[in-house]
Amino acid sequence: MINFIYHNPTKIVFGKNQINQLSTLLKPYEGKNILLVYGKASIKQLGIYDEVLTHLKELNIHVYEEAGVRANPSMESVLSGRRTCVDKQIDFILAVGGGSVLDAAKAIAFAATIEEDEVWDVFLRKTDANRAIPLGTILTLAATGSESNGNTVITNDATDEKRSVAYPFIFPTFSIIDPSYTQSVDHHYVIAGTIDIMMHVFEQYFSNTERTETSDFMSTGILKSVMQNTERILNGEDDYETRANISWAATLGLNWLLQQGKIGDWATHRLSYPITQHYGITHGYALTTIFIAWMRITLKHNPDTMTRRLGFLGQELFGSSDPNLTIKLIRERFRSWGAPTSFKEAGIDLDEHAIDKLVDNALALGHVGTVVSIDKVIAKELFMKALK
């Protein structure tokens, strides 16, 4: 293991009816100006919107809104929210929704402290933000772990790019996680969400760092829980306890606890961004289209690490330490859930020119990955491997 300092400042308020804690959590902002960030119709249909407004009115909080945040949130929403924050002197941001809403809120939070023309430069790593408006979240979808980390991923339609940044000062101050809010989510997005959880764990599990057994057993334990509870949902056992376990797994999957003492990989996420951007595939399914190819390519180029990592993973999840069988069984599991494990299965027909464009976009900021440093040559090999 390598040295680390771990600090997570987000207060997690978990369970049924925990929205009743909102007034207490927001008491320091009584009489202040709050920006409420949310998606389209779901929080109003679920009654969450009215509950939130009731709590805010009790505190005489002045509420402004940034509504209609889409999946794969856009710079347009970020800049719109930024203008409201500046014009209305917003003191706090409250995000109510899934990972996309939370990501938009985080980007708005730091965007409000810099000039408008600098915001996208932050995502391009040309400049840095150094502070943000404080924010809190109320979660309605278990997937991204954005409720307790400082990550944000934003799409710029004008430049046809999807980029991410992470800062410690955009961790939410609190996150309310009521798993019952997730029970209305369509199964397509539930499965995409559980896959996203697993992929966050995989990205931290696969590492060249040695002797990370504590993290490794934690990782495989979360993976087992997610797999078992996903099977329960698909078998009709879709109750509160199932959703509660998945919700907690999502938070643990990307609050950075699993990556302490080691260096994670994250190539699959970076390579997936242009796939989501160009072909409109839900984030979790964009990941599965290339993850099988990633495992095969990294096993080829770094057999020492990948044989060891796949062997342990396969033994824990499937009772077999054969690395190729582990890859095969992960693919079969994803397929059984209806997730595409190649471009062909996702209905994407790519020629070599299209693959070259994906490579250029994914690697615009340099090589990706740490298990294998993926340059344009290896990235093209990987995308070709993912064709079918």
Summary of the structure (lengths in Angstrom):
residues: 388
radius of gyration: 20.5
end to end distance: 36.9
largest distance: 61.2
contacts: 1364
relative contact order: 0.11
helix: 55%
strand: 12%
